Amino acid sequence: MRLVRTALALGAALLAALPAWAQPAADTVAAIRARGQLLCTVSPSTVGFSLPDSQGVWRGIDVDYCRAVAAAILGDPNKIRIVPSSTQQRFTMLQSGEVDLIVRTTTWTLGREASLGMAFAGVNVYDGQGFMVHRDSGVTGARQLDGATVCVQPGTTTELNLADYFRANNLRYTPVVIENVEEVRSAFINRRCDVYTNDSSSLASFAASQGPNANRYLLLPEIISKEPLGPAVRKGDWRFFEIVRWTHFALVTAEELGMTQANIDSFASSTNPDVARFMGRSGDLGRMMGLENDWAVRVVRAVGNYGEVWERNLTPIGFPRGVNNLWTRGGLQYAPPMR
C-alpha cells in the first residue's frame, strides 16, 4: 500500500510539473455549452479572412469557420465571441484557455504542433509566402531584391522563410521588424521598406484594402514556401478536435455533393446513402461526436459549403482558388468519407 501511495504521489508531482498545455485537457465542448458561446481568435484586420464591416460585424473565411463550429456545437452560428490577437499573442491565448479555437491565418508546422501544445484540425487555405513591391521600383522578380529592406512581422514562419530564402540565394537584406500588421502595412506604404513579405493571400488582402491605390503595388511571381493555414485547438481534448476537423470536412463534402446554403433542405428526402448520412437520417455520426445528428446540416445552413465560403470572402480580394479547389477539379481539398 505504501508503494502504491508513493507511486500515486510521484505521478501527481510529475503531472503538476508539466507545463499548462501538457496537463490533461478540460472538456472544451462542455465549457462552450455552459457559457453558450464559442471563443475564437482571429487576425484583427485581414480583408477576406477577418475584419469587422461598417456595422462592426466580423467577416471573412476564418470568421465563417468560427461560425461553422458554433453552429455544429450550439446550433447557432451567432453564438461566438471574436477575440482578435497579434501573431505573438495567439498561441498564449489558446494555451491559457482564454480562447477555445485559433482560426487566424496560422501556418501548420511541426514545431508548433510538437512544442506549443496545439493540434491543427485541417487546412482551410493552402497558401504560400510571397513578396510585394512598389510598382514604380522596377522590380519584377525576387532575385532583384539584393540589398532590399523588407517589412516583416516577428515570431512568424514568414520571418524564418525570409531569412532562409535570402541566405539560399546569396542575397542581402535588412529586415524591418514590426509586430502590428497595420503598422507593417503603413511602413510599406510610406516606403520605410522596399518590400512587404507575407502569405500571398495576406498580400492580396492588403492590396484590395487600398482601393484605387491598389495598382501602386506589385505582387512578385515567386512563392517561396508552403503555408497551410487552418484552425488549431489545444492538444488532449480530442472530442473537440474531431468536431473542428469534421466541420471543415463537412464544408468540403457539401460542395462535393452539390449542397448549398440555399438548397440544403431539399436533400432531406434523398435516397443517396452519402446524403442520408450527411443529413443525419442514418449512421448516428453526430452522436458519435456528442452532437445532434443534423450537425452538418446546421453548418451548411450557417455558412454554405466550402466553395461558397471561398467565393464570399476570398474571390472579392482577387485571390485565385487554385490548389484550394476540390480534388475533383485538380485541387487539394479532399474530405475523407463521412460514414
Residue, then its C-alpha position, 0 to 999 in steps of 0.5 A: m500500500r505504501l508503494v502504491r501511495t508513493a507511486l500515486a504521489l510521484g505521478a501527481a508531482l510529475l503531472a503538476a510539473l508539466p507545463a499548462w498545455a501538457q496537463p490533461a485537457a478540460d472538456t472544451v465542448a462542455a465549457i462552450r455549452a455552459r457559457g453558450q458561446l464559442l471563443c475564437t481568435v482571429s487576425p484583427s484586420t485581414v480583408g477576406f479572412s477577418l475584419p469587422d464591416s461598417q456595422g462592426v460585424w466580423r467577416g471573412i473565411d476564418v470568421d465563417y469557420c468560427r461560425a461553422v463550429a458554433a453552429a455544429i456545437l450550439g446550433d447557432p452560428n451567432k453564438i461566438r465571441i471574436v477575440p482578435s490577437s497579434t501573431q505573438q499573442r495567439f498561441t498564449m491565448l489558446q494555451s491559457g484557455e482564454v480562447d477555445l479555437i485559433v482560426r487566424t491565418t496560422t501556418w501548420t508546422l511541426g514545431r508548433e504542433a510538437s512544442l506549443g501544445m496545439a493540434f491543427a484540425g485541417v487546412n482551410v487555405y493552402d497558401g504560400q509566402g510571397f513578396m510585394v513591391h512598389r510598382d514604380s521600383g522596377v522590380t519584377g522578380a525576387r532575385q532583384l531584391d539584393g540589398a532590399t529592406v523588407c517589412v516583416q512581422p516577428g515570431t512568424t514562419t514568414e520571418l524564418n522563410l525570409a531569412d532562409y530564402f535570402r541566405a539560399n540565394n546569396l542575397r542581402y537584406t535588412p529586415v524591418v521588424i514590426e509586430n502590428v500588421e497595420e503598422v507593417r502595412s503603413a511602413f510599406i506604404n510610406r516606403r520605410c521598406d522596399v518590400y512587404t513579405n507575407d502569405s500571398s493571400s495576406l498580400a492580396s488582402f492588403a492590396a484590395s484594402q487600398g482601393p484605387n491605390a491598389n495598382r501602386y503595388l506589385l505582387l512578385p511571381e515567386i512563392i517561396s514556401k508552403e503555408p497551410l493555414g487552418p484552425a488549431v485547438r489545444k492538444g488532449d481534448w480530442r472530442f473537440f478536435e474531431i468536431v473542428r476537423w469534421t466541420h471543415f470536412a463537412l464544408v468540403t463534402a457539401e460542395e462535393l455533393g452539390m449542397t448549398q446554403a440555399n438548397i440544403d433542405s431539399f436533400a432531406s428526402s434523398t435516397n443517396p446513402d452519402v446524403a442520408r448520412f450527411m443529413g443525419r437520417s442514418g449512421d448516428l455520426g453526430r452522436m458519435m461526436g456528442l452532437e445532434n445528428d443534423w450537425a452538418v446540416r446546421v453548418v451548411r445552413a450557417v455558412g454554405n459549403y466550402g466553395e461558397v465560403w471561398e467565393r464570399n470572402l476570398t474571390p472579392i480580394g482577387f485571390p485565385r482558388g487554385v490548389n484550394n479547389l476540390w480534388t475533383r477539379g485538380g485541387l487539394q481539398y479532399a474530405p475523407p468519407m463521412r460514414 
